[in-house]
Amino acid sequence: MPLIELQHLTKQFPTGNGFFTALKDITLSFGEGEFAGLVGPSGSGKTTLLNIIGSLDVPTAGSARVMGQPVGSLTHRQAADLRNHHIGFIFQTYNLLPVYTVYQNVEFALLLQKRNDAQRRTAVCDALEWVGLTDKMHSKPAQLSGGECQRVAIARAMVKRPSIVLADEPSANLDAENSHHILQTMQALNRDLHTTFIFATHDEKVMHYLQRIITLRDGVVENDQWHSPSPHQPPN
């Protein structure tokens, strides 16, 4: 059974004179351990589709099932539970809390799960070790580089060991060297933990790592292709 199943999904947004159709009749599925990307120009529907998969939005027509749950009919509490336990998010702007340490920023994702202190400590230390930031756990975001901030964001997304990670333009604010380091980190987590990663991107550097590239244009799936990624030294 797929982790994510989209059937004839359409998303419209109201405008002054009617509706803007952001997604049109999308049918896709994603399985465990995929490393996939939604690619295409700005306005193609990538982020809208990512938001529906992440239960941050609902389809206008058709269906979206994530972890067997129908996104369109979930209550706010049910959608929040789905995100809190099964979905991690990585954004291009990091969204770290500046007054909290690295440790506290990563731990924040666990507070709604009601784990005890020892369980949270173990999970946070594991996540920081995955991204190579154990020595920065007591630092504040302002003391970190951009690449380190994005690694904290990855640790925060992975600390609850979600089945799905959604990454919206995660390399947009990074130089080439940091971009490749971040992508190699996510590739290793995908391999070791079998987490499904779905990117929204138009960055060629990201595309070199993807196992599956789904091209969107004007809200329609134009192409869906599997290929062998470049695991070690993709072009700059």
Secondary structure, 3 states (H helix, E strand, C coil): CCCEEEEEEEEEEEECCEEEEEEEEEEEEECCCCEEEEECCCCCCHHHHHHHHCCCCCCCEEEEEECCEEHHHCCHHHHHHHHHHHEEEEECCCCCCCCCCHHHHHHHHHHHHCCCHHHHHHHHHHHHHHCCCHHHCCCCHHHCCHHHHHHHHHHHHHCCCCCEEEEECCCCCCCHHHHHHHHHHHHHHHHHHCCEEEEEECCHHHHCCCCEEEEEECCEEEEEEECCCCCCCCCC
